[in-house]
């Protein structure tokens, strides 16, 4: 976890050896090679005879057999959704904490399923899990630094895979996932639950039905008071707070950006072009530590937080649309992902959800979304109804799990692919680079290598 010296950064010395975080070790985003810092849009040479994973359907699976890596709070939450679906079998699970695997095993057997095989012998036990021939999809809900190693192992073993967010934290890792997915001819997905929220799916239909006219601007955010969770001595507190000592960046861009990317047809006629980022001061975690950590011998007092509390970025797309992207998890405030769109005929803003369409009754004032539900509620939400709303995060977790399994059952093209996964996570390293260079614009890599302007199936 040591920082690079200034000499190494400027000369590029020793950077080539850093490579992909194949062992789960933290690699700072700024520790790209010197060309990637100056030109983050540069793509590595395309592998010979590469084939795109865009518009590639899954094989049909009568029963979807899943291996799960990471059975903590998030892993067990998604496990609960999967156990509520028909023709799904949890074949194997892996975790470094035996107690968490025991809890997951009990959930599975309590649901009437056979006990899964368990893999808990060391940090790399998942490498044996992914080799099993009776697994169709590997799902990972590990700490962030292990997402890439787990998925590379899965892809190298010929398995489809998916991850919680962010899917990767450096451009090298994101390119490694793209190339591994293409080589294996297996999907590598960012399982972004917010894309499947009831409101987000309805707004996406409204956007594509032209309700708001031509799209001009959108806003996406993750503004969530996580201080209590970050300072816990268990679960996410064990590892997530540490990221605030490592990178001055937007650490969690995808919850707001995933749905907005769908609204703006990113990789279906447009793509992210460049991003400029500014970070404010770091104070929230220090203030919280002062108020809650009374024992000054506690190791938390040795931590130096570097992530600016409020990171604000502007993304410009190739077509000239703009996106404001924000992150703050260190201060008291109501939760919001913004989820805003502005078009030539009207606008939508969330938290609370409200709509304005030019010429609507009542003049230039916000209206509720209630009148739009009858015409624009997504069919998945209309079909799943109250069952979805009993799922996690207001139902979006259940709809996400249902849709993934549906695509695997029916042999459908997934709703998003490895290129979306890479682009949605790329603001993590790009905002760190931008902030470090005085908010200079950073070009987005074209992870599709030129295939972004064709419509999805």
C-alpha positions as CSV (number, residue, x, y, z in Angstrom):
1,X,0.0,0.0,0.0
2,X,3.0,2.3,-0.1
3,X,2.8,5.4,-2.3
4,X,5.0,5.8,-5.3
5,X,7.8,8.3,-5.0
6,X,7.6,11.5,-7.0
7,X,10.6,10.3,-9.0
8,X,8.9,7.1,-9.9
9,X,5.7,9.0,-11.0
10,X,7.6,11.5,-13.2
11,X,10.0,9.0,-14.8
12,X,7.5,6.1,-15.0
13,X,10.1,3.9,-13.3
14,X,8.9,0.6,-11.9
15,X,5.3,1.3,-13.0
16,X,5.3,-1.4,-15.6
17,X,5.6,-4.0,-12.9
18,X,2.5,-2.9,-11.0
19,X,0.2,-4.5,-13.5
20,X,-3.3,-5.6,-12.6
21,X,-4.3,-6.0,-9.0
22,X,-4.3,-9.8,-9.5
23,X,-3.7,-10.5,-5.8
24,X,-6.3,-8.1,-4.4
25,X,-3.6,-5.6,-3.2
26,X,-4.5,-1.9,-3.4
27,X,-3.1,-0.2,-6.5
28,X,-3.5,3.6,-6.5
29,X,-5.3,4.9,-9.5
30,X,-2.5,7.5,-10.0
31,X,-0.1,4.5,-10.4
32,X,-1.0,4.0,-14.0
33,X,1.9,4.3,-16.3
34,X,3.0,7.8,-17.3
35,X,1.3,7.6,-20.7
36,X,-2.0,6.7,-19.1
37,X,-1.7,9.7,-16.8
38,X,-1.1,12.1,-19.7
39,X,-3.4,10.3,-22.0
40,X,-5.9,8.2,-20.1
41,X,-7.9,7.7,-23.4
42,X,-5.1,5.5,-24.8
43,X,-6.2,2.0,-25.4
44,X,-3.8,-0.9,-25.0
45,X,-3.2,-2.8,-28.2
46,X,-6.2,-4.9,-29.1
47,X,-5.6,-8.6,-28.8
48,X,-5.3,-10.4,-32.1
49,X,-8.6,-11.5,-33.6
50,X,-10.6,-9.8,-30.8
51,X,-14.4,-10.1,-30.9
52,X,-16.8,-7.7,-29.2
53,X,-19.0,-8.8,-26.4
54,X,-21.7,-6.3,-27.4
55,X,-25.0,-7.9,-28.4
56,X,-23.8,-11.4,-27.4
57,X,-26.6,-13.5,-25.8
58,X,-26.1,-15.8,-22.9
59,X,-26.5,-19.5,-23.5
60,X,-29.9,-20.9,-22.3
61,X,-29.8,-22.5,-18.8
62,X,-32.8,-24.4,-17.6
63,X,-31.4,-24.0,-14.1
64,X,-29.0,-21.1,-13.3
65,X,-26.1,-22.4,-11.2
66,X,-24.3,-19.7,-9.2
67,X,-21.1,-19.4,-7.3
68,X,-20.9,-16.6,-4.8
69,X,-17.7,-15.0,-3.6
70,X,-18.2,-12.8,-0.6
71,X,-21.0,-13.6,1.9
72,X,-21.0,-10.5,4.0
73,X,-24.0,-8.2,4.4
74,X,-24.2,-7.3,0.7
75,X,-23.6,-10.8,-0.5
76,X,-26.3,-12.3,1.8
77,X,-28.7,-9.5,0.7
78,X,-28.4,-10.5,-2.9
79,X,-28.4,-14.2,-2.0
80,X,-31.8,-13.6,-0.4
81,X,-33.1,-12.2,-3.7
82,X,-31.7,-15.1,-5.7
83,X,-33.3,-17.7,-3.3
84,X,-36.6,-16.1,-4.1
85,X,-36.4,-17.0,-7.8
86,X,-37.3,-20.3,-9.5
87,X,-34.7,-22.6,-11.1
88,X,-31.7,-21.0,-9.4
89,X,-29.2,-23.1,-7.5
90,X,-26.4,-21.7,-5.3
91,X,-23.8,-24.3,-6.0
92,X,-20.8,-22.9,-4.0
93,X,-19.8,-20.0,-1.8
94,X,-16.5,-18.5,-0.8
95,X,-15.4,-16.2,2.0
96,X,-12.4,-15.7,4.3
97,X,-14.8,-15.4,7.3
98,X,-16.2,-18.8,8.3
99,X,-19.1,-17.3,10.3
100,X,-20.3,-15.4,7.3
101,X,-20.2,-18.5,5.1
102,X,-22.1,-20.4,7.9
103,X,-24.9,-17.7,7.8
104,X,-25.1,-17.9,4.1
105,X,-25.2,-21.7,4.1
106,X,-28.1,-21.6,6.6
107,X,-30.0,-19.2,4.4
108,X,-29.6,-21.6,1.5
109,X,-30.7,-24.7,3.4
110,X,-33.5,-22.8,5.2
111,X,-34.9,-22.0,1.7
112,X,-35.0,-25.7,0.9
113,X,-31.9,-25.9,-1.2
114,X,-29.0,-28.3,-0.8
115,X,-26.0,-27.0,1.2
116,X,-23.5,-25.4,-1.1
117,X,-19.8,-26.3,-1.3
118,X,-17.7,-23.9,0.7
119,X,-14.3,-22.4,0.0
120,X,-12.7,-20.6,2.8
121,X,-9.1,-21.7,2.9
122,X,-7.3,-18.4,2.5
123,X,-7.6,-15.2,0.4
124,X,-7.5,-17.1,-2.9
125,X,-9.9,-19.9,-2.2
126,X,-12.3,-18.5,-4.8
127,X,-9.8,-19.6,-7.4
128,X,-10.9,-23.2,-6.8
129,X,-14.6,-22.3,-6.7
130,X,-14.4,-20.7,-10.2
131,X,-12.9,-23.9,-11.7
132,X,-16.0,-26.0,-10.9
133,X,-17.8,-27.3,-14.0
134,X,-21.3,-26.9,-12.4
135,X,-21.3,-23.1,-12.2
136,X,-22.8,-20.8,-14.9
137,X,-22.3,-17.4,-13.2
138,X,-19.9,-16.2,-10.6
139,X,-21.1,-13.3,-8.4
140,X,-18.8,-11.3,-6.2
141,X,-19.6,-9.0,-3.3
142,X,-16.1,-8.7,-1.8
143,X,-14.3,-5.6,-0.7
144,X,-13.5,-3.5,-3.8
145,X,-9.8,-4.5,-4.2
146,X,-10.9,-8.1,-4.8
147,X,-13.5,-7.5,-7.5
148,X,-11.0,-7.6,-10.3
149,X,-9.0,-10.7,-9.1
150,X,-12.2,-12.7,-8.6
151,X,-13.6,-11.8,-12.0
152,X,-10.4,-12.4,-13.9
153,X,-10.2,-15.8,-12.3
154,X,-13.8,-16.5,-13.3
155,X,-13.3,-15.3,-16.9
156,X,-10.1,-17.3,-17.2
157,X,-12.0,-20.4,-16.0
158,X,-14.7,-19.8,-18.7
159,X,-17.4,-18.4,-16.4
160,X,-19.7,-15.5,-16.8
161,X,-19.4,-13.1,-13.9
162,X,-20.7,-10.0,-12.2
163,X,-19.6,-7.7,-9.5
164,X,-20.9,-5.1,-7.0
165,X,-19.6,-1.6,-7.6
166,X,-17.2,-0.3,-8.5
167,X,-16.1,-3.1,-10.8
168,X,-12.5,-1.9,-10.8
169,X,-10.5,1.1,-9.5
170,X,-7.7,1.6,-12.1
171,X,-7.8,1.9,-15.9
172,X,-5.4,-1.0,-16.2
173,X,-7.8,-3.2,-14.3
174,X,-10.8,-2.1,-16.4
175,X,-9.0,-2.8,-19.6
176,X,-7.9,-6.2,-18.2
177,X,-11.5,-7.1,-17.6
178,X,-12.6,-5.9,-21.1
179,X,-9.8,-8.0,-22.8
180,X,-10.5,-11.0,-20.5
181,X,-14.2,-10.9,-21.3
182,X,-13.6,-10.8,-25.0
183,X,-11.0,-13.5,-24.9
184,X,-13.2,-15.9,-22.8
185,X,-16.4,-15.0,-24.8
186,X,-18.1,-14.7,-21.4
187,X,-19.9,-11.7,-19.9
188,X,-18.4,-9.6,-17.2
189,X,-21.2,-7.4,-15.7
190,X,-21.5,-4.6,-13.3
191,X,-24.5,-5.5,-11.3
192,X,-25.8,-2.0,-10.8
193,X,-29.0,-2.3,-8.8
194,X,-29.9,1.4,-9.2
195,X,-30.5,0.8,-12.9
196,X,-33.5,-1.3,-11.9
197,X,-35.2,1.1,-9.5
198,X,-38.9,1.7,-10.2
199,X,-38.4,5.4,-10.8
200,X,-35.2,5.0,-12.9
201,X,-36.9,2.4,-15.1
202,X,-39.9,4.6,-15.6
203,X,-37.9,7.7,-16.4
204,X,-35.8,5.7,-18.9
205,X,-39.0,4.9,-20.7
206,X,-40.2,8.5,-20.6
207,X,-36.8,9.7,-22.0
208,X,-36.9,7.2,-24.9
209,X,-40.6,8.0,-25.6
210,X,-39.5,11.6,-26.1
211,X,-41.5,13.0,-23.2
212,X,-38.6,15.4,-22.3
213,X,-37.6,16.1,-25.9
214,X,-34.0,15.9,-27.0
215,X,-31.7,15.1,-24.1
216,X,-29.3,17.9,-23.1
217,X,-28.1,17.4,-19.5
218,X,-28.3,14.9,-16.6
219,X,-27.1,14.8,-13.0
220,X,-26.0,11.8,-11.0
221,X,-24.7,11.5,-7.5
222,X,-24.1,9.4,-4.5
223,X,-24.7,11.6,-1.5
224,X,-25.1,9.3,1.5
225,X,-24.2,9.7,5.1
226,X,-22.0,6.6,5.7
227,X,-20.0,7.9,8.7
228,X,-21.5,5.4,11.2
229,X,-20.9,2.5,8.8
230,X,-17.4,3.7,7.9
231,X,-16.3,3.7,11.5
232,X,-17.7,0.3,12.5
233,X,-15.2,-2.3,13.5
234,X,-16.9,-5.0,11.4
235,X,-18.3,-5.5,7.9
236,X,-17.7,-2.5,5.6
237,X,-16.0,-0.5,8.3
238,X,-13.1,-3.0,8.3
239,X,-12.1,-2.0,4.7
240,X,-14.2,0.8,3.2
241,X,-12.9,3.6,5.4
242,X,-9.4,2.8,4.3
243,X,-10.1,4.0,0.8
244,X,-10.5,7.5,2.2
245,X,-6.8,7.3,3.1
246,X,-5.8,6.3,-0.4
247,X,-7.4,8.4,-3.2
248,X,-8.7,11.9,-3.6
249,X,-11.4,10.9,-6.0
250,X,-15.1,10.1,-6.6
251,X,-14.9,6.7,-4.9
252,X,-18.4,5.5,-5.9
253,X,-19.6,6.9,-9.2
254,X,-21.9,4.2,-10.5
255,X,-25.1,4.3,-8.5
256,X,-26.1,7.6,-10.1
257,X,-24.2,7.3,-13.3
258,X,-25.5,3.9,-14.4
259,X,-29.1,5.0,-14.8
260,X,-28.1,8.3,-16.4
261,X,-25.9,6.3,-18.9
262,X,-29.1,4.5,-20.0
263,X,-31.0,7.7,-20.4
264,X,-28.3,9.2,-22.6
265,X,-27.8,6.0,-24.7
266,X,-24.1,5.7,-23.7
267,X,-22.6,2.9,-25.9
268,X,-25.8,3.0,-28.0
269,X,-25.1,6.1,-30.0
270,X,-23.1,8.2,-27.6
271,X,-20.2,7.8,-25.2
272,X,-18.4,9.6,-22.4
273,X,-15.8,11.9,-23.9
274,X,-14.0,13.6,-21.0
275,X,-14.4,14.5,-17.3
276,X,-13.1,17.4,-15.2
277,X,-13.2,17.0,-11.4
278,X,-12.8,19.3,-8.4
279,X,-12.6,18.1,-4.8
280,X,-13.4,20.1,-1.7
281,X,-11.7,19.9,1.7
282,X,-11.6,16.7,3.7
283,X,-13.3,17.4,7.1
284,X,-16.3,15.1,7.7
285,X,-14.5,12.0,8.8
286,X,-12.1,13.9,11.0
287,X,-15.0,15.7,12.7
288,X,-16.8,12.4,13.2
289,X,-13.7,10.7,14.6
290,X,-13.2,13.6,17.1
291,X,-16.8,13.2,18.2
292,X,-17.0,9.4,18.5
293,X,-13.5,7.9,18.9
294,X,-12.7,8.8,22.5
295,X,-9.7,6.5,23.0
296,X,-6.8,8.2,21.4
297,X,-4.8,5.0,21.4
298,X,-7.3,3.6,18.9
299,X,-5.5,3.0,15.5
300,X,-8.2,5.1,13.8
301,X,-6.3,8.2,15.1
302,X,-3.3,7.3,13.0
303,X,-5.3,7.5,9.8
304,X,-4.9,10.4,7.4
305,X,-7.9,11.0,5.3
306,X,-7.3,12.4,1.8
307,X,-10.6,12.0,0.0
308,X,-12.2,15.4,-0.5
309,X,-15.6,15.3,1.2
310,X,-17.5,16.6,-1.8
311,X,-16.3,15.7,-5.3
312,X,-18.0,17.4,-8.2
313,X,-17.3,16.5,-11.8
314,X,-18.6,17.4,-15.2
315,X,-18.7,14.8,-18.0
316,X,-19.1,15.8,-21.6
317,X,-20.3,13.2,-24.1
318,X,-19.1,12.9,-27.7
319,X,-22.5,14.4,-28.7
320,X,-22.0,17.3,-26.4
321,X,-24.4,16.4,-23.6
322,X,-23.3,17.2,-20.1
323,X,-23.5,15.2,-16.8
324,X,-22.8,16.6,-13.3
325,X,-21.5,13.8,-11.1
326,X,-21.1,14.1,-7.3
327,X,-20.0,12.1,-4.3
328,X,-20.1,12.7,-0.6
329,X,-20.4,10.0,2.1
330,X,-18.7,11.9,4.9
331,X,-21.3,14.5,6.1
332,X,-24.8,14.6,7.5
333,X,-27.5,15.0,4.9
334,X,-30.6,13.2,3.4
335,X,-29.8,10.5,0.9
336,X,-29.9,11.5,-2.8
337,X,-28.6,10.2,-6.2
338,X,-30.0,13.4,-8.0
339,X,-31.3,11.3,-10.9
340,X,-32.0,14.4,-13.0
341,X,-32.5,14.9,-16.7
342,X,-33.1,18.0,-18.8
343,X,-34.4,18.0,-22.3
344,X,-35.7,20.5,-24.9
345,X,-39.3,19.8,-23.8
346,X,-39.0,19.3,-20.0
347,X,-37.2,17.9,-17.1
348,X,-37.3,15.3,-14.3
349,X,-35.8,15.6,-10.8
350,X,-35.7,13.0,-8.1
351,X,-35.7,13.1,-4.3
352,X,-38.6,13.6,-4.3
353,X,-39.6,12.5,-7.9
354,X,-41.2,15.3,-9.9
355,X,-41.8,16.2,-13.5
356,X,-42.2,19.3,-15.6
357,X,-43.2,19.1,-19.3
358,X,-43.7,22.2,-21.3
359,X,-47.4,23.2,-21.6
360,X,-48.6,21.0,-18.8
361,X,-51.5,22.1,-16.6
362,X,-50.5,24.4,-13.8
363,X,-47.8,26.3,-15.6
364,X,-44.1,26.3,-14.8
365,X,-44.1,24.3,-11.6
366,X,-43.2,20.7,-10.7
367,X,-45.9,18.0,-10.9
368,X,-45.9,14.6,-9.3
369,X,-45.0,11.5,-11.4
370,X,-48.2,9.8,-10.4
371,X,-50.0,10.5,-13.7
372,X,-47.1,9.0,-15.7
373,X,-47.2,5.6,-13.9
374,X,-50.1,4.3,-15.9
375,X,-48.4,4.8,-19.2
376,X,-44.7,4.5,-18.3
377,X,-44.2,2.0,-15.5
378,X,-41.7,-0.5,-16.8
379,X,-43.2,-4.0,-17.6
380,X,-40.9,-5.7,-15.2
381,X,-42.2,-3.6,-12.3
382,X,-45.8,-4.1,-13.5
383,X,-45.2,-7.8,-13.6
384,X,-43.3,-8.2,-10.4
385,X,-45.4,-5.7,-8.4
386,X,-45.5,-6.1,-4.6
387,X,-43.0,-9.0,-4.7
388,X,-40.4,-6.7,-6.0
389,X,-41.1,-4.0,-3.4
390,X,-40.4,-6.5,-0.6
391,X,-36.9,-6.8,-1.9
392,X,-33.8,-4.9,-0.9
393,X,-33.4,-1.1,-1.6
394,X,-37.1,-0.7,-2.4
395,X,-37.3,-3.6,-4.8
396,X,-34.5,-2.7,-7.2
397,X,-32.3,-5.6,-5.9
398,X,-35.0,-8.2,-6.6
399,X,-35.7,-6.8,-10.1
400,X,-31.9,-6.8,-10.8
401,X,-31.6,-10.4,-9.7
402,X,-34.8,-11.5,-11.6
403,X,-33.6,-9.8,-14.8
404,X,-30.1,-11.4,-14.6
405,X,-31.6,-14.9,-14.1
406,X,-34.2,-14.3,-16.8
407,X,-31.4,-13.4,-19.3
408,X,-29.6,-16.6,-18.4
409,X,-32.7,-18.7,-18.5
410,X,-33.9,-17.5,-21.9
411,X,-30.5,-16.9,-23.6
412,X,-30.9,-13.2,-23.9
413,X,-28.4,-10.4,-24.4
414,X,-27.8,-8.8,-21.0
415,X,-29.0,-5.3,-20.4
416,X,-25.4,-4.1,-20.0
417,X,-22.0,-5.5,-20.8
418,X,-18.3,-5.2,-19.8
419,X,-17.9,-2.0,-21.7
420,X,-20.7,-0.3,-19.7
421,X,-19.1,-1.8,-16.5
422,X,-15.7,-0.2,-17.4
423,X,-17.1,3.2,-18.4
424,X,-19.3,3.5,-15.3
425,X,-16.4,2.7,-13.0
426,X,-13.8,4.8,-14.9
427,X,-14.6,8.1,-13.1
428,X,-12.9,6.6,-10.0
429,X,-9.4,6.7,-11.5
430,X,-10.2,9.6,-13.9
431,X,-11.4,11.9,-11.1
432,X,-8.3,11.2,-9.1
433,X,-6.1,12.1,-12.1
434,X,-8.1,15.2,-12.8
435,X,-8.0,16.5,-9.2
436,X,-4.3,15.8,-9.0
437,X,-3.7,17.8,-12.2
438,X,-5.7,20.9,-11.0
439,X,-9.1,19.8,-12.4
440,X,-7.7,19.2,-15.9
441,X,-10.1,17.4,-18.2
442,X,-9.3,13.7,-18.5
443,X,-10.3,11.8,-21.6
444,X,-12.4,8.6,-21.2
445,X,-11.0,5.5,-22.8
446,X,-13.3,4.1,-25.5
447,X,-13.6,0.6,-24.0
448,X,-15.7,-0.5,-27.0
449,X,-12.8,0.3,-29.4
450,X,-15.0,2.2,-31.8
451,X,-18.3,0.2,-31.4
452,X,-20.1,2.7,-29.3
453,X,-22.4,4.3,-31.9
454,X,-24.6,1.3,-32.7
455,X,-27.9,0.7,-31.1
456,X,-28.3,-2.1,-28.6
457,X,-30.4,-5.1,-29.7
